[in-house]
Amino acid sequence: MLYGIEKLELANLPTPIERLVKVSRYLNKNIYIKRDDYTGFEFSGNKIRKLEFSLKEALEKGANHLITCGALQSNHARATACVAAKLGLSCTLILKGNESDEIDGNYLLDKLFGAEIIFISADEYAFRRNEIMKNIKENLEKLGIKPYIIPEGASNGIGTLGYVNCFEEILIQEKKLNIEFDSIVVPVGSGGTYSGLYIGNQLHRANKKIIGFNVSSTAEHFVCRVSELIDETVDILPEKINICKKDINIIDGYVGRGYSISRVEELEFIKKIAQSEGFLLDPVYSGKAFYGLFNENLKGRFKGNNNILFIHTGGQFGLFPKKDVFEL
Ligand SMILES: Cc1ncc(COP(=O)(O)O)c(C=O)c1O
């Protein structure tokens, strides 16, 4: 229950926080990771925190079918297919791609979870995905089915509450571990994770820096998107809360060659972290964001921030479709 809004209990929470010994030594800082890649639900990462809220609303509305969308290798689409299977709901995924694309990674898992998959082109995805999901919903309703639409990344007001909740979890863990984090760092894909943490920080007047690294588009685009999401989320909270949006801090420069496309240096970095710290970053989100955190620390941008918490948002199934681009 968060501010009177209930959620389902699906994830393994709280997720652990670990100090990264070698990275900390190298950067001369305390770098911690919060293992949101351990939330469970077949490695659903950050998505399951949002889906706990979305699915509560869906079930309350009597839904028996989920509709959502994403890229071919979308972690969110796969997490939704998994939750649908667990809860006994049917599921349609609108994926940006082609029937002929290699069946690997998340796309393979979508099929294993039994989701119906509809492919649309990149242009249709960019400009018409919400309209397409609405049309599918209307057609299913004519058949007596009760569909519930979850937007891209479950990043709407209700889904964003998952990371307001996560922020509160971090505050409790700080007390237990006797640490105060100066900044919390996350990848930004559809904006919900960042927005939830931002709201939590303000609600609790915790005075931390919430820092995002965008993995597609531009920081400017995401500052606007996050700002809208904050309004949408605050609107559904029972109490009226004033959020001051002056310091939405999203750092550009790590999209590299584009969304889901890896540069050699990013892949080398993922390999180095795997071999020195023994955990796996994913190539699309945490790999780019942690690479950003590392480099921006070297450049001095995190000066004065001695305790930095990076949230590992999961997505490791995205490594497998990249097997041919790693130099091993
Ligand atoms: C593994 C992973 N990490 C991070 C993100 C970014 O989170 P958000 O979409 O809430 O910005 C996503 C999805 O976009 C994701 O799948």
The ligand as a Gaussian input file, in Angstrom:
#p B3LYP/6-31G(d) Opt

LIG

0 1
 C       16.283000      -3.432000     -18.175000
 C       15.733000      -2.055000     -18.235000
 N       16.353000      -1.093000     -17.537000
 C       15.917000       0.180000     -17.560000
 C       14.822000       0.548000     -18.308000
 C       14.416000       1.961000     -18.291000
 O       13.399000       2.174000     -17.354000
 P       12.231000       3.181000     -17.692000
 O       11.539000       2.638000     -18.908000
 O       11.387000       3.178000     -16.489000
 O       12.865000       4.491000     -17.971000
 C       14.136000      -0.425000     -19.053000
 C       12.973000      -0.131000     -19.903000
 O       12.824000       0.809000     -20.601000
 C       14.606000      -1.767000     -19.015000
 O       14.001000      -2.744000     -19.696000

